[in-house]
């Protein structure tokens, strides 16, 4: 019960929220500048940094490497690539800010011990133009070790779940949360806060249900913490309509990048048709983006979805064809057999580096990739500002790259004073992936330290407000304790709703009304309006979430976070009256791209006091054009 919880107060200067790649980058960079400026830094992680974040299980490639030193590409090349892939909607200044520093982060990874593939000449092996192959099963452990060494473990708080921001007027003053292992309520007081608590999964009903419940492409523990925290602080959001739908090996979500880019594999429908060839003419309907090279990820998805909707599924990755083709390039029979074995090993290693469950599924379903194709499918939607999505906070760009309208004084600061965003928490700057997220963490941390030096006063923390937040956050424990004995089954009770049931309701609403898997990713204004009505009911019921223990208390607040991520998404999809990202979602009432009216950012803001939303268009500006 709440009375049994110990109050723990931690005072610091810079508070880093999260433990993933961006948080590790922030910790490393903040530690460097903090020592020079006598500034204290602390990190709070919901999990444990060694295996926290989207890279937790491992990775088989680093997806952002520019190659500036070798003249392989330019910053402008990468900016153009990102902008084309997001159908013209991206912040050039933010993408360029990361691109000009990301190579140095990759070189740090190698210095810390990450094995990056190299050819006979000692050059990096590329999976694609921007991707480097790695042996990355311990990628996150290596990076976390560097972060812990830089900051010191005494300044890292693990297994602490952050819920709400502490505000001092229009300035952030810290954060509150609770331990997921002990009866402790934490109050963190800070002069600057950097949010990097990941994106969101399980907003929509997943393809994997029943015994596969919880399996997803993106980490299942990412619950929209970044969006919730920054929304409650009053920070402006951007691109929250841009969900990401990855096409992956079906059911275990194994990566397809190596197959498409390294092995040059084809994806075909059940009748052998190659949708990227047979439906090529469809691309002309999507303006200049349909003729971009490479074709935007959502348009590639869309062409495959058209095959599925016409009954031509399943869709298969022709693994056997790709492997045999590469092996047959060897004219000598002995060399060909050796090459075939190497390719088989690389195919399995691609999964073992990052999606072990896919290797297990292949083994259990007798799939030998050199002998038979394997099914691929579009996943349920995710919210991820670091991959091919773009959802997150509207942040300041760097002074030398950002148009005046995009510059707030400190790089990566949100529209709230002292609150910074990075990684999946930072919007309109997609395709940063692991290396770019760590780099953006470094950028945000340097700026946050500068902010603290310029604003050394400690913001006011209202103890009465903290007590109010404490009561709100621990309330689910009270509800369960007081009411669970009133029914024979504690899962069914009129006085509270348990977090799993709450999550199922949210997923059903979003799946059916906001363009999920079962609605073929299609929605419309009437559907969205009905979805909003049901979300309003769910919002009312969120006040009745009940928790039996600390783990369920965490699950309760994860689902409140998911609810707000869902609502800002639904509202932004409804506000943008066009279909700009077919393959991520389609508006059946506006089934075309509208460059004249909607080539712009859509931004959202929430007032926690009045519970009112503000939606607006923001023009796309650039110093690169």
Secondary structure as UniProt FT lines:
FT   HELIX           2..4
FT   STRAND          6..11
FT   STRAND          14..17
FT   HELIX           21..37
FT   STRAND          41..45
FT   HELIX           49..51
FT   TURN            54..57
FT   STRAND          59..62
FT   TURN            68..71
FT   HELIX           75..85
FT   TURN            86..88
FT   HELIX           92..112
FT   STRAND          115..116
FT   TURN            120..121
FT   STRAND          132..136
FT   TURN            137..138
FT   HELIX           139..151
FT   HELIX           153..155
FT   STRAND          156..158
FT   STRAND          160..168
FT   TURN            169..170
FT   STRAND          171..179
FT   STRAND          184..189
FT   STRAND          192..195
FT   HELIX           210..212
FT   TURN            213..214
FT   TURN            220..221
FT   HELIX           225..233
FT   STRAND          237..238
FT   TURN            240..241
FT   STRAND          247..249
FT   TURN            250..252
FT   HELIX           258..262
FT   STRAND          267..268
FT   TURN            270..271
FT   HELIX           275..278
FT   HELIX           280..291
FT   HELIX           297..309
FT   TURN            310..311
FT   STRAND          315..317
FT   HELIX           319..327
FT   TURN            328..329
FT   HELIX           333..352
FT   TURN            353..354
FT   HELIX           356..364
FT   TURN            365..366
FT   TURN            369..371
FT   STRAND          374..378
FT   STRAND          382..383
FT   TURN            385..388
FT   STRAND          392..393
FT   TURN            399..401
FT   HELIX           404..406
FT   TURN            411..412
FT   STRAND          419..421
FT   HELIX           423..425
FT   HELIX           433..454
FT   HELIX           463..483
FT   HELIX           484..486
FT   TURN            490..491
FT   TURN            494..495
FT   STRAND          497..498
FT   HELIX           499..513
FT   TURN            514..515
FT   HELIX           517..519
FT   TURN            520..521
FT   STRAND          522..523
FT   HELIX           525..541
FT   HELIX           542..544
FT   STRAND          545..546
FT   HELIX           550..575
FT   TURN            582..584
FT   STRAND          586..587
FT   TURN            588..589
FT   HELIX           595..598
FT   STRAND          601..607
FT   TURN            608..611
FT   STRAND          612..618
//
